[in-house]
Structures are given as C-alpha cells and as structure tokens.
Amino acid sequence: MSTITERLEYERANLGKIDNYLEQLQSKLTKEYLTDALSKQDRFYQLKSPTADQDAQNKSKLKLYKDLSLNQLNQRNEEVEQQLRDLRTLQQIQLNLNEIESTIDNLNISMSSLLDLQHLNTLFKSIKDKLTLDYVICKQVAKKVSSLHQTFMARLNDYLRLVMPNECTIQNLAILHDFNYFVIKNGYVLDTMGRYRDSWDLIVDRIFNANNKSDEIKIELLERKAGEEDVDEDSVEIKIVQAFDSNKSFLSSLSNFIKFINAVNVPSIKQFLESKISKLIIDKLSRNIDSIINDPAQIDQLKQLVKLCEEKSQSWNILSKLEGLGKTIEDKLHYLHQDWLVDEYVNKVKVAIILSGVVQSVAKINIKRLLKDTVKETVNVAHMKEIAQHKQESLEQTAQAVVEDDIDDDAGWDENWDDGWDVADDNDNEEDNDGVNAHMVSKNVDSSHRDASKDKDKETRNHANRENEEEKEKEEEEEEEKEDDKKEGIEKVSISSIPEIVKPIFNEFLGIAPKEINYLVTTIKALATVLYPNPKTSFLLYNDFTLLSQELSHDSFAQFAEHTWNQVTMEVYLELKQLINSLDFSLDVELEDESVLDDYNLNQISLLYKWFQTLFEETELQATNPRKFKFFVADLIDFINNIIMSKIISMEDIGETQCTVISLTVESLNNVTVPYLTSLGIPQKTIESYNKLDNVKFLLNNHLKDIMERFYQGELFDLNTEEIIGLLRSVFLPSELRDGYIDEVKEFRNMS
C-alpha cells in the first residue's frame, strides 16, 4: 500500500506542474504573441517552399536529365563522385591538421622524440600530397600548414641542440647519425647546423692562423664509449686550447678536427670544409717544409693525417697533390713545395701586373737597350747608304794604295774608315767603364762603413760627399748619353711599367726554381694578350717584351713579341691585298679626260689614303717605336708596289685605254705613298720597287724602239726576261718587229 500511495503522490505532483505550465502559457497567449508567431511561421514556409521560379528551374533540370544520354549521365555521375572524394580528402586533411597541432602542442623534446618528429614529417608529407585541390579553402589550409611547419622546424632545431649542445660536443653519436640521416633525406636545412658550420669555418682559420697570427690553438679530441665508467652512450668532444707553437701541432689538430667532422657526418659540411682546408694545408706545408722534414714527430703526424684522409668510409681530398709525387713522404713534400712555389710566384706576378692598371707608356728609353746585338744600325735609311758608300770608297782607296806602293796588305788601310760604325762600340766601352767605376765606388762605401765605428763624423761627411759625386756623375752620364744619341740619330722607344714590375719577381723566382721558370713566362704572356693595347695600334707590347728578353736573357719573350707582331703584319698585308686587288684595270672605253682617273679607281685610291691616314694619325705605332714604324711603313709600301706590278704583269691583253688607266693609277698611288715616306725621312730611291714599277709603266706607255733603247742601257735590270717578254706581248699586237725585239731580249739576256 505504501508503494501505491507514493505513486499517487508522484502523479499528483506532475499534474500540478502541468497546471502551473498551462497557467503560465495562458498568460502568455496574448494577441500580440500569437500574431508574431504566425508571421514567423509564414516566413518559414515561404523559405522552405519553392517559389514559382524555383519550381520552374527544378522542372527544367528534371527535363534536362530526362533528355541526357547514358554516357552523359555516367559522366555527370563521375563528377559527383569526384566531388565526394574531394570532400573526403578535405576531411582527411582536417584530421591530419588536428593531429599535427595536438602532437606539436604536447611534444616535450627529449632523446626519444625522434619518432614523434618522424611521424610529424609523415603527416606533413601526407597533407602536401593531398593539398592539390582547386578550392578556395585550400589556400587557407596551406597557410595553416605553413605556420605549423615553421613550428615543426623549430622543434627540429631544438632536438639538434639537445643531441649536440654546441659546435664542439656530440652527446649521442648514434642518435645524431639517425637524426642527420632523417634531416638530409627530407632535405631540411636547419639554422642551428648552419651556425655550427660557420663556427667550424672559424676553427679552421684558427688552426692555420689564417686571420690572426697571434691566435695559436691546438685541438684535442675526447672520445667516450658506451660501457665506460659513467658513460651510457658514445659521445665525442673537441677542446680548443692555447698552443705555444701551432706550427708544430697543426697537423695533429687538423686530424682531430677531421675526426670530429666525420662524427658529425653531414656531407655538405664536409665538402665545404674540405675545399677550404685543401687550399690552406698546401700553403701551410710549403711554408713550413723545412721544420716538418727535420721533425720526426711532425712527419708521423702527417703520415697519420694522410692515412685518415684515405679512409674509404670518410675520405678527404685535401692532400690529393701529394699523390704520385714521390715514394716517401719527404719526397712528396719536396715536390709539393715546388708546385707551391710555382703557384705562389704565378699569383704574385698576376697580382703585380693587374694592380698596375691599364698598360700604357710611362717612359722613353734608348733604342740601344732593345738592340744590343744590332746597336750599330741607325734609324735613317739614307744614313745607312752613306755609311756603306763611305766604306766602299775607303776600300777602293786602300786597293789603289796597295797597287801603287806594293807594301804589306794592311799598310794601305785607312784606320778611320769605319768610324761611323764604332760610335756605338765606344759607348758600350764607356758603359763598361762606368760599371767598373760604380763597382769601385761600392767597394769604397763598404770600406767606409767598416771604419764607421772609429769615426762616425768622418764617415757622415764622406757619405755626403760620395752622394754628391754620384749624383754629379749620373747627371754627366745622362748628358753624354743625350749628346751621343743626338749625334747618332738614335731614337727613343716607349715602354710601360710592366718590365720594372716583372724583373724583380722573375729574377727572384729564377734563383729559387730555375727549372720551373717557363710557368712564369707563360703567365706573363697570357696576361699581356689581355692587358696590353692592341698590337695593331701600339708597339708597347713589342718594346716591353724585347726589353725583357734582353735584360732577363730569356729568348722566349722576344719570340713572343715577334710572333705577335708577325700576326699583326699578316692581317695588315691581307687588308692591303684586298684593297689593291679591288682596283679595276679592265676599263676598255675612251676616257673623257686622259689626265684624270676614272671614278671607281679614284675612290679605291682614296680608301688607301684613308687607310694610311688612320695608320699615321689614329695609332700609337709611330710614337711608341719610330724606328720599327719606319721599316714597317717601308715594307708596306714595297708590298703595295709589288702587288700592283704582279696585277699588271699577269694581264694577258692590255689595251691603249687600259695602259692610260694603269699609268694614272700608279701615279695616284705614288701621290699617296711618297709623301708618307718623305714624312718619315725615307728617300723614295731606297725603296727598290719604285724603280721597277716605273719601268713597268714605261713599257706600257712607250714605243718598242724606246723600250729597246732603255733595255740596252741596262735600266730594265730589275725586270726579269719573262716579265719583259710578257709585257711586250700584252701591250703590243703581234708583228715581226715585236717578235724580233723579243728574240733580241732573249738572246741578250742569255748572253749575259
């Protein structure tokens, strides 16, 4: 009964609650409340129920699907399925992101965190592979992933600092190797490892004292193996301590440092340090070769270093230059030292020449310094002829005296016949005497220095007097040299600063490694081709290298100068040949004015004039070596004349008008070339081709009788028989008179 009573009471209480709720509801059911509720209901149904437009659209879609073919419906189905797959991919990305966030937030870095980091890496890769959808939301997801990945990279750096607290300590070798393998495999670049690499770079400099000679250090290696007292895992540490003489310990320090880098086991860092160490160690070994060879301890250290570098698992290519140089380590060092000397002096001469700036003329020197073997020659061609004539006259006088007096062969000689040639020899003797005097002065200076301790005041006065005397003697020698040059017509040539820069380096290296001097010579030549002005516009390279050849007694420099100049002359000759061959002698029409050349050939002659004008006015050939330039111009003009003659002689038939054109062309050429010869002080008669060209022109413009008269006078001596006969046949029509004269020429020439 008690149970039924309790039940009745419970139900009465519920009914009371319902009554209370109904009373409250009745109080709320006002007109305003019902009106508002009904309006909301109407709006809801309006939104839910399709409008007339929507009904129309739905009906059109249904109709569209009814009209589609089976293939079209299948394609539409695939599109829908693809969208569903994309939705599932987005859901998976969201799950991965949530897991990444959760893992990173809960990650406490410890030695065992490597598995968590690897799992995070897998999640990031999964998202990266899936995040290729073309949806707007994907851009937002990519930003989120990038932010999380930066946090992940920070955790990697934290883990590296845990395993390797600084650049000198590795707490756990096995874990570090696994971690580095993981980082390298996934292509991560850690800022912490980059800072360690910079620190190791500085340690290498300190080992070799590259930046601070007073900062001498020694590297000690501490290796602890698992199982030792209080050691749970393999670890490695290097200590940098002060060294009293790092030159004796740098080999062992380098070996310990390499062992530590091998323990780090990052190939990119090893390659970076390897390239730097390979340069520094060769320089260090070469500079300290004497102390190394004489110290057995350092030899043993070097052998250990070589063995360490040759290990297959961690080979270092820093001592590759020692391979194959010799059998013993001492022999290898000697050969290495030779190679280092070559590199050192090659670099020294490079720096010295390049720092000198643009190669240009800085001084004028006597041409005799370039012509020690041919100093008796003079620049002026006419003066050479006069000397030869003077010598011939002296010889004739001597022969006459011998016949008249019938005395010994030497008695009739004029002892002064070759005075013009002995001036240079006298100058050479004066220079030799000056050298002896300078040597004596040097001996006196040395003697006075030995007595200086006895009488300092006297030594000071003597020294001042000697300096004054030396300056006075030097001024007198310069004045005498100027007067001698003026008398002999010796000209000055331009040189640059390169000879004075090169000579001390060359002589120094020659005294150290004479067998390797060709390396230095080759370097100087290679730099010259780049730094000197174009040899086509200046004799500066020719002058400098001829001077170097004379003063350094090395023919290679002079050969290089001649070879370079020969290349220039070949180019110039080709230019002139093309220009001369462009002249046209085939004109066979009457000229309006027989004293005026036709327009085409006149234009070609003007081009030749401009060519010579450029040579004289726009190049520095004449200014840098007047003597060489004079002979060069003389050769060019001789070449032009010979080309013209060859062109004329090769013609098979020459008409009267053509003879006129050729004659006018030759005269125009002479009007171009002769003034330039005259400006250089070279008489026209010294160029033999002018006379021959004049004879060719005579054969073109005169009668057979006049030609034969000139022939018998011997004035056609410079034309050979074939040339004379060829011109006669080209100019004159066949006739008995012409053939008779041709026979006479043959007969006369055969007789002689």
C-alpha positions in Angstrom: 0.0 0.0 0.0 2.8 2.3 0.7 4.0 1.9 -2.8 0.7 2.8 -4.4 0.4 5.8 -2.2 3.8 7.1 -3.2 2.9 6.6 -6.8 -0.3 8.6 -6.4 1.6 11.4 -4.7 4.1 11.5 -7.5 1.5 11.7 -10.3 -0.4 14.5 -8.4 2.8 16.5 -8.2 3.3 16.1 -12.0 -0.3 17.2 -12.7 0.3 20.2 -10.5 3.3 21.1 -12.6 1.3 20.8 -15.8 -1.4 23.0 -14.4 1.2 25.6 -13.5 2.7 25.4 -17.0 -0.8 25.8 -18.6 -1.5 28.8 -16.4 1.8 30.4 -17.5 1.1 29.6 -21.1 -2.3 31.0 -20.9 -0.9 34.2 -19.5 1.5 34.4 -22.5 -1.1 33.7 -25.2 -1.9 37.3 -25.9 -2.9 38.6 -29.3 0.5 40.2 -29.9 2.3 36.9 -29.2 0.1 34.8 -31.5 0.4 37.4 -34.3 4.2 37.4 -34.1 4.3 33.6 -34.0 2.0 33.3 -37.0 4.1 35.8 -39.1 7.3 33.8 -38.3 5.6 30.6 -39.4 4.6 32.2 -42.7 8.1 33.3 -43.4 9.5 29.9 -42.6 7.1 28.2 -45.1 7.9 30.8 -47.7 11.6 30.0 -47.4 11.1 26.3 -47.4 8.5 26.1 -50.1 9.9 26.6 -53.6 8.9 29.7 -55.5 7.5 29.7 -58.9 10.9 30.4 -60.4 12.5 27.6 -58.4 9.8 25.2 -59.4 10.5 26.1 -63.0 14.2 25.5 -62.5 13.6 22.2 -60.9 11.3 21.1 -63.6 13.8 22.2 -66.3 16.6 20.2 -64.5 14.4 17.1 -64.4 13.6 17.6 -68.0 17.4 18.1 -68.8 18.3 14.8 -67.0 15.5 13.0 -68.9 17.0 14.2 -72.2 20.6 13.2 -71.3 22.1 10.1 -72.9 23.5 7.2 -70.8 27.1 8.4 -71.4 26.3 11.9 -70.3 24.6 10.7 -67.2 27.6 8.5 -66.4 29.9 11.5 -66.8 27.7 13.5 -64.5 27.8 10.7 -62.0 31.7 10.6 -62.1 31.8 14.4 -61.5 29.6 13.9 -58.4 31.7 11.1 -57.2 34.9 13.1 -57.7 33.4 15.9 -55.6 32.6 13.4 -52.9 36.2 12.1 -53.0 37.5 15.7 -52.7 35.2 16.2 -49.7 36.6 13.1 -48.1 40.2 14.3 -48.8 39.5 17.6 -47.1 38.1 15.7 -44.2 41.4 13.7 -44.0 43.5 16.9 -44.2 41.5 18.3 -41.4 42.1 15.2 -39.3 45.9 15.4 -40.1 46.0 19.0 -39.2 44.3 18.3 -35.9 46.8 15.5 -35.2 49.7 17.8 -36.1 48.5 20.5 -33.8 47.9 18.1 -31.0 51.3 16.4 -31.3 53.3 19.7 -31.5 51.4 21.1 -28.5 52.1 18.0 -26.4 55.7 17.4 -27.7 58.4 17.7 -25.0 61.8 17.4 -26.7 63.9 14.6 -25.3 66.3 12.0 -26.8 63.3 9.8 -27.6 61.4 12.5 -29.5 62.9 11.5 -32.9 60.0 9.1 -33.6 57.4 11.9 -32.9 59.4 14.1 -35.3 59.4 11.5 -38.0 55.6 11.0 -37.5 55.0 14.7 -37.9 57.1 14.7 -41.0 54.9 11.9 -42.4 51.8 13.9 -41.6 53.1 17.0 -43.3 54.0 15.0 -46.4 50.5 13.4 -46.5 48.9 16.9 -46.4 51.4 18.2 -49.0 50.5 15.3 -51.4 46.7 15.9 -50.9 46.7 19.7 -50.9 46.4 19.9 -54.6 42.6 20.6 -54.9 41.4 23.7 -56.6 39.2 25.1 -53.9 39.3 28.4 -52.1 39.5 26.7 -48.7 42.7 25.0 -49.8 44.6 28.4 -49.7 43.5 28.9 -46.1 44.6 25.3 -45.3 48.0 25.9 -46.9 48.6 29.0 -44.8 47.8 26.9 -41.7 50.1 24.1 -42.8 53.0 26.6 -43.4 52.6 28.1 -39.9 52.6 24.6 -38.4 55.7 23.6 -40.4 57.7 26.6 -39.1 56.9 25.4 -35.6 58.0 21.9 -36.7 61.3 23.2 -37.9 61.8 25.0 -34.6 61.3 21.7 -32.9 63.9 20.1 -35.2 66.4 22.7 -34.2 65.6 22.2 -30.5 66.3 18.5 -30.9 69.6 19.1 -32.6 70.7 21.4 -29.8 69.7 18.6 -27.3 71.9 16.0 -29.1 74.6 18.5 -30.0 74.6 21.3 -27.5 77.4 23.3 -29.2 79.8 23.0 -32.2 82.3 21.1 -30.1 80.1 18.5 -28.4 78.1 15.4 -29.5 76.1 13.9 -26.7 74.9 10.8 -28.5 76.6 9.6 -31.8 74.0 7.0 -32.8 71.1 9.4 -32.3 72.9 12.2 -34.1 73.6 9.9 -37.1 69.9 8.9 -37.2 68.8 12.4 -36.9 71.1 13.7 -39.6 70.0 10.9 -41.9 66.4 11.9 -41.4 67.1 15.6 -42.0 69.3 15.0 -45.1 66.8 12.5 -46.6 63.9 15.0 -46.3 66.0 18.0 -47.5 65.7 20.1 -44.3 68.1 22.9 -43.7 68.5 23.7 -40.0 69.6 27.1 -38.8 71.5 25.6 -35.9 73.6 23.4 -38.2 74.3 26.5 -40.3 75.6 28.3 -37.2 77.7 25.3 -36.3 79.2 25.3 -39.8 80.2 28.9 -39.5 81.9 28.2 -36.2 83.8 25.3 -37.7 84.9 27.6 -40.5 86.4 29.9 -38.0 88.1 27.0 -36.2 89.8 26.0 -39.5 91.1 29.6 -39.8 92.4 29.4 -36.2 94.1 26.0 -36.9 96.1 27.5 -39.8 96.4 31.0 -38.2 94.8 32.4 -41.4 93.4 35.6 -39.8 95.3 36.2 -36.6 98.9 35.1 -36.3 98.9 35.6 -32.5 95.9 33.3 -32.0 97.7 29.9 -31.9 95.5 27.0 -30.8 95.6 23.2 -30.6 92.6 20.9 -31.0 92.2 17.9 -28.6 89.8 15.1 -29.2 87.8 13.4 -26.4 86.0 10.2 -27.3 83.8 8.3 -24.8 82.5 4.8 -25.5 79.3 3.3 -24.0 80.2 0.9 -21.2 82.9 3.1 -19.7 82.5 4.5 -16.2 79.5 6.8 -16.0 79.1 6.7 -19.9 75.8 5.4 -21.3 76.1 6.4 -24.9 79.0 7.0 -27.4 79.9 10.7 -27.4 82.6 12.9 -28.9 84.0 16.3 -27.9 86.8 18.6 -29.1 88.6 21.1 -26.9 90.3 24.2 -28.1 93.4 25.0 -26.0 96.1 27.6 -26.4 99.3 26.5 -28.1 102.8 27.9 -27.8 103.8 26.9 -31.3 100.9 25.9 -33.5 103.2 25.2 -36.5 104.3 22.0 -34.7 100.8 20.9 -33.7 98.6 22.0 -36.6 98.8 18.5 -38.2 97.5 16.7 -35.1 94.9 19.4 -34.5 93.7 19.1 -38.1 93.5 15.3 -37.7 91.4 15.6 -34.5 89.2 18.2 -36.2 88.6 15.9 -39.2 87.7 13.0 -36.9 85.1 15.2 -35.2 83.6 16.3 -38.5 83.5 12.7 -39.6 81.5 12.0 -36.4 79.0 14.8 -37.3 78.6 13.0 -40.7 77.0 15.8 -42.8 78.3 15.5 -46.4 77.5 19.2 -47.3 79.5 20.5 -44.3 82.4 18.1 -45.0 82.6 19.3 -48.7 82.5 22.9 -47.6 85.4 22.5 -45.1 87.3 20.2 -47.5 87.6 22.8 -50.2 88.9 25.4 -47.7 91.3 23.1 -45.9 92.8 21.8 -49.2 93.9 25.3 -50.1 95.2 26.2 -46.6 97.1 23.0 -45.9 99.2 23.1 -49.1 100.2 26.7 -48.3 101.0 25.7 -44.7 103.0 22.6 -45.6 105.0 24.5 -48.2 105.8 27.4 -45.9 106.9 25.1 -43.1 108.6 22.4 -45.2 112.0 22.7 -43.5 110.7 22.4 -40.0 108.4 19.4 -40.9 111.1 17.4 -42.7 113.5 17.9 -39.8 111.0 16.9 -37.1 110.1 13.2 -36.9 107.1 13.9 -34.8 105.6 16.1 -37.5 106.4 13.5 -40.1 104.5 10.9 -38.1 101.6 13.4 -37.7 101.5 14.0 -41.5 101.5 10.2 -42.1 98.6 9.8 -39.8 96.7 12.6 -41.5 97.3 11.0 -44.9 96.0 7.7 -43.6 93.0 9.3 -42.1 92.2 11.1 -45.4 92.5 7.9 -47.3 89.8 6.0 -45.3 87.1 4.7 -47.6 84.2 5.5 -45.3 85.2 9.1 -44.8 87.8 10.1 -47.4 89.0 13.7 -47.6 90.5 15.0 -50.8 92.8 17.6 -49.1 96.1 16.0 -49.9 95.5 15.0 -53.4 98.5 17.0 -54.6 100.8 14.6 -52.7 99.6 11.6 -54.7 102.1 10.2 -57.2 104.8 12.9 -56.4 107.2 10.5 -54.8 107.7 7.3 -52.8 108.5 8.8 -49.4 106.6 11.5 -47.6 109.7 13.6 -47.7 109.9 13.4 -51.5 106.2 14.2 -51.7 106.8 17.3 -49.6 109.7 18.4 -51.8 107.6 18.1 -55.0 104.7 19.8 -53.3 106.9 22.7 -52.3 108.0 23.1 -55.9 104.4 23.2 -57.1 103.5 25.7 -54.3 106.4 27.9 -55.3 105.1 28.0 -58.9 101.6 28.8 -57.8 102.9 31.4 -55.4 105.0 33.3 -57.9 102.5 32.9 -60.7 99.9 34.5 -58.4 102.4 37.1 -57.4 103.2 38.2 -60.9 99.4 38.2 -61.7 98.6 40.5 -58.8 101.5 42.8 -59.5 100.6 43.2 -63.2 96.9 43.5 -62.7 97.3 46.1 -59.9 99.5 48.2 -62.2 96.3 49.1 -64.0 95.9 49.8 -67.7 99.1 49.1 -69.5 100.3 52.4 -71.0 103.5 54.2 -71.9 105.3 55.5 -68.8 108.9 56.1 -70.0 111.1 56.6 -73.1 114.3 54.5 -73.3 117.2 54.5 -75.7 116.5 52.1 -78.6 120.0 50.6 -78.0 118.6 48.8 -75.0 116.3 46.8 -77.4 119.1 46.3 -80.0 122.2 45.2 -78.1 123.2 42.9 -81.0 122.4 45.4 -83.7 123.3 48.6 -82.0 125.5 49.6 -84.9 122.4 50.1 -87.1 121.0 53.6 -87.4 117.4 54.6 -87.9 117.7 56.6 -91.1 117.9 54.5 -94.2 119.7 57.2 -96.1 122.4 57.4 -93.4 122.9 53.6 -93.8 123.5 54.1 -97.5 126.0 56.9 -96.8 128.0 54.6 -94.4 128.1 51.8 -96.9 129.2 54.3 -99.6 131.9 55.7 -97.3 133.1 52.1 -96.6 133.3 51.3 -100.3 135.3 54.5 -101.1 137.7 53.6 -98.3 138.2 50.1 -99.7 138.8 51.5 -103.2 141.4 53.9 -101.8 143.1 51.1 -100.0 143.3 48.8 -103.0 144.8 51.7 -105.1 147.4 52.3 -102.4 148.4 48.6 -102.4 148.9 48.6 -106.1 151.0 51.8 -106.1 153.1 51.2 -103.1 153.4 47.4 -103.2 153.6 47.1 -99.4 152.0 44.8 -96.8 148.3 44.2 -97.1 147.4 46.1 -94.0 149.6 49.2 -94.6 147.2 50.9 -97.1 144.2 50.8 -94.9 142.5 53.9 -93.7 142.3 53.3 -90.0 139.3 55.6 -89.7 137.2 54.1 -92.5 134.6 52.6 -90.0 134.4 55.5 -87.5 130.7 55.7 -88.2 130.2 52.2 -87.0 132.4 52.4 -83.9 130.5 55.1 -82.1 128.1 52.5 -80.6 131.0 50.3 -79.5 132.7 53.3 -77.9 129.5 54.0 -76.0 129.4 50.3 -74.9 133.0 50.7 -73.6 132.1 53.8 -71.7 129.2 52.0 -70.1 131.5 49.1 -69.1 133.9 51.7 -67.6 131.0 53.3 -65.8 130.2 49.8 -64.4 133.8 49.4 -63.1 133.7 52.8 -61.6 130.4 52.1 -59.9 131.9 48.9 -58.5 134.9 50.8 -57.1 132.6 53.3 -55.5 130.6 50.4 -53.9 133.9 49.0 -52.5 134.8 52.4 -51.1 131.4 52.7 -49.5 131.8 49.2 -47.9 135.3 50.3 -46.6 134.0 53.5 -45.1 131.2 51.5 -43.3 133.8 49.2 -41.8 135.6 52.3 -40.4 132.4 53.9 -39.2 132.8 52.7 -35.6 136.1 54.6 -35.4 135.0 57.9 -36.7 131.2 58.5 -37.2 131.6 62.2 -38.1 134.2 61.5 -40.8 132.0 58.7 -42.2 129.0 61.0 -42.4 130.9 63.7 -44.3 132.4 61.1 -46.7 129.0 59.6 -47.3 127.5 63.0 -48.1 130.4 63.8 -50.4 130.0 60.5 -52.2 126.3 61.0 -52.7 127.1 64.4 -54.3 129.8 62.9 -56.5 127.5 60.1 -57.6 124.7 62.5 -58.5 127.1 64.7 -60.4 128.5 61.6 -62.3 125.0 60.4 -63.1 123.9 63.8 -64.5 127.1 63.9 -66.6 126.5 60.4 -67.9 122.9 61.3 -68.8 124.1 64.5 -70.7 126.7 62.5 -72.5 124.2 59.8 -73.5 121.8 62.5 -74.8 124.6 64.1 -76.9 125.6 60.7 -78.2 122.0 59.9 -79.1 121.6 63.2 -80.9 124.8 62.7 -82.9 124.0 59.1 -83.9 120.3 59.8 -84.7 119.3 57.2 -82.1 115.6 57.5 -81.3 113.7 56.7 -78.1 111.0 54.0 -77.8 108.2 53.8 -75.3 107.9 51.2 -72.6 105.3 50.6 -69.8 105.8 49.9 -66.1 105.5 46.1 -66.7 109.2 45.3 -67.3 110.2 47.0 -64.0 107.4 45.2 -62.2 108.2 41.8 -63.7 112.0 41.8 -63.5 112.5 41.5 -59.7 109.8 38.8 -59.4 111.3 36.9 -62.4 114.9 37.1 -61.1 113.8 36.1 -57.6 111.9 33.0 -58.9 114.8 32.2 -61.2 117.1 32.0 -58.3 114.7 29.7 -56.4 113.3 27.4 -59.1 115.1 27.9 -62.4 113.7 24.7 -64.0 110.1 26.0 -63.5 110.7 29.4 -65.0 108.5 28.6 -68.0 105.4 28.7 -65.9 106.1 32.3 -65.0 106.9 33.2 -68.6 103.7 31.6 -69.8 101.7 33.6 -67.2 103.3 36.9 -68.3 102.5 36.2 -71.9 98.9 35.3 -71.2 98.3 38.4 -69.2 99.9 40.5 -71.9 97.4 39.4 -74.5 94.6 40.8 -72.4 96.1 43.9 -70.7 98.3 45.5 -73.4 96.9 47.8 -76.1 96.1 46.1 -79.4 99.5 45.3 -81.1 97.9 46.7 -84.3 97.8 50.2 -82.8 100.9 50.2 -80.5 104.4 48.8 -80.2 104.2 48.8 -76.4 104.0 45.0 -76.1 106.8 44.6 -78.7 109.0 47.0 -76.9 108.4 45.7 -73.4 108.9 42.0 -74.3 112.0 42.7 -76.4 113.4 44.7 -73.4 112.6 41.8 -71.1 114.2 39.3 -73.4 117.4 41.4 -73.4 117.6 42.2 -69.7 116.4 38.8 -68.4 118.4 36.8 -71.1 115.3 34.8 -72.0 114.6 34.4 -75.7 111.0 33.4 -75.2 109.9 37.0 -74.6 111.5 38.2 -77.8 110.0 35.3 -79.7 106.6 36.1 -78.3 107.0 39.7 -79.3 108.0 38.8 -82.9 105.2 36.2 -83.2 102.6 38.7 -82.0 103.9 41.3 -84.4 104.0 38.8 -87.3 100.4 38.1 -86.8 99.6 41.8 -87.0 101.6 42.2 -90.2 99.8 39.2 -91.8 96.5 40.9 -91.0 97.7 44.2 -92.4 99.0 42.6 -95.6 95.7 40.9 -96.1 93.8 44.1 -95.8 96.1 45.9 -98.2 96.0 43.0 -100.7 92.2 43.1 -100.7 92.2 46.8 -101.2 94.8 46.8 -104.1 93.1 43.8 -105.8 89.9 45.8 -105.8 91.4 48.2 -108.4 89.9 47.6 -111.8 92.2 47.8 -114.9 89.7 46.2 -117.2 88.2 49.5 -118.4 88.3 49.5 -122.2 86.3 52.6 -123.1 87.6 56.0 -124.0 88.3 58.3 -121.1 86.8 61.8 -121.2 90.0 63.2 -119.9 93.1 61.1 -120.2 94.8 63.0 -117.4 92.0 62.1 -114.8 91.5 58.7 -113.4 88.0 57.1 -113.6 85.7 57.5 -110.5 85.8 53.9 -109.4 89.6 53.5 -109.2 89.9 57.1 -107.8 87.5 56.0 -105.0 89.7 53.0 -104.2 92.8 55.1 -104.1 91.0 57.4 -101.6 90.3 54.4 -99.5 94.0 53.6 -99.5 94.8 57.2 -98.5 92.3 57.0 -95.6 93.9 53.7 -94.5 97.4 55.3 -94.3 95.9 58.3 -92.6 94.4 56.1 -89.9 97.8 54.3 -89.6 99.7 57.5 -89.0 97.1 59.6 -87.0 95.0 57.2 -85.1 97.5 54.7 -83.9 100.5 55.0 -81.5 102.8 52.9 -83.6 105.0 55.8 -84.6 105.0 57.3 -81.2 105.9 54.1 -79.4 108.7 52.9 -81.7 109.7 55.3 -84.5 112.4 53.0 -85.9 110.2 49.9 -86.2 107.4 52.1 -87.6 109.7 53.4 -90.4 110.7 50.0 -91.5 107.1 48.8 -91.2 105.8 51.6 -93.5 108.6 51.0 -96.0 107.7 47.3 -96.1 104.0 48.1 -96.6 104.7 50.4 -99.5 107.1 47.9 -101.1 104.3 45.3 -100.7 101.8 47.6 -102.4 104.1 48.2 -105.3 104.8 44.5 -105.8 101.1 43.7 -105.7 100.4 46.3 -108.4 103.2 45.0 -110.6 102.0 41.4 -110.2 98.5 42.5 -111.1 99.8 44.3 -114.3 102.2 41.6 -115.4 99.6 38.9 -115.1 97.3 40.6 -117.6 97.3 38.8 -120.9 96.0 41.7 -123.1 96.4 45.4 -122.3 94.7 47.9 -124.5 95.7 51.5 -125.0 93.0 52.9 -122.6 94.0 50.3 -120.1 97.6 51.5 -120.3 96.4 55.0 -119.5 94.2 53.8 -116.6 97.2 51.8 -115.2 99.6 54.7 -115.5 97.1 57.1 -113.8 96.6 54.6 -111.0 100.3 54.2 -110.4 100.8 57.9 -110.3 97.9 58.3 -107.9 99.4 55.5 -105.7 102.7 57.3 -105.7 100.9 60.5 -104.7 99.6 58.7 -101.7 102.7 56.7 -100.6 105.6 59.0 -101.4 104.6 61.9 -99.0 104.3 59.4 -96.2 107.8 58.1 -96.9 109.1 61.6 -97.1 107.5 62.5 -93.7 109.5 59.6 -92.2 112.7 60.8 -93.8 113.0 57.8 -96.1 114.1 58.7 -99.7 112.0 57.2 -102.4 115.1 55.8 -104.2 115.8 53.5 -101.2 112.6 51.5 -102.0 113.6 49.4 -105.0 110.1 48.5 -106.0 109.5 52.2 -107.1 112.1 51.9 -109.8 110.7 48.6 -111.0 107.2 50.0 -111.1 108.4 53.0 -113.0 110.0 50.6 -115.6 106.6 48.7 -115.9 104.9 52.0 -116.5 107.5 52.9 -119.1 106.8 49.6 -121.0 103.1 50.5 -121.1 103.4 54.0 -122.5 106.3 54.0 -124.9 107.2 52.6 -128.4 109.1 49.5 -129.0 112.2 51.4 -130.1 112.3 53.5 -127.0 111.8 50.4 -124.9 114.7 48.6 -126.5 116.9 51.6 -126.2 116.1 51.7 -122.4 116.7 47.9 -122.3 120.2 48.1 -123.9 121.1 51.0 -121.5 120.6 48.4 -118.7 117.8 50.4 -117.0 115.4 47.4 -117.1 117.7 45.3 -114.9 115.1 44.8 -112.2 112.7 43.1 -114.6 113.5 39.6 -115.5 113.3 38.2 -119.0 109.8 36.6 -118.6 108.4 39.8 -117.2 109.7 41.9 -120.1 108.5 39.5 -122.8 105.1 39.1 -121.1 104.5 42.9 -121.0 105.6 43.2 -124.6 103.2 40.6 -125.7 100.4 42.0 -123.6 100.8 45.6 -124.8 101.8 45.3 -128.5 100.0 43.5 -131.2 101.7 40.5 -132.9 104.2 41.7 -135.5 107.6 40.9 -136.9 109.1 43.9 -135.2 107.7 42.9 -131.8 108.8 39.3 -132.2 112.2 40.4 -133.4 112.7 42.6 -130.3 111.5 39.7 -128.1 114.2 37.5 -129.7 116.8 40.2 -129.1 115.8 40.4 -125.4 116.1 36.6 -125.1 119.4 36.4 -126.9 120.9 39.4 -124.9 119.8 38.1 -121.5 121.1 34.6 -122.4 124.5 36.0 -123.3 124.8 37.9 -120.0 
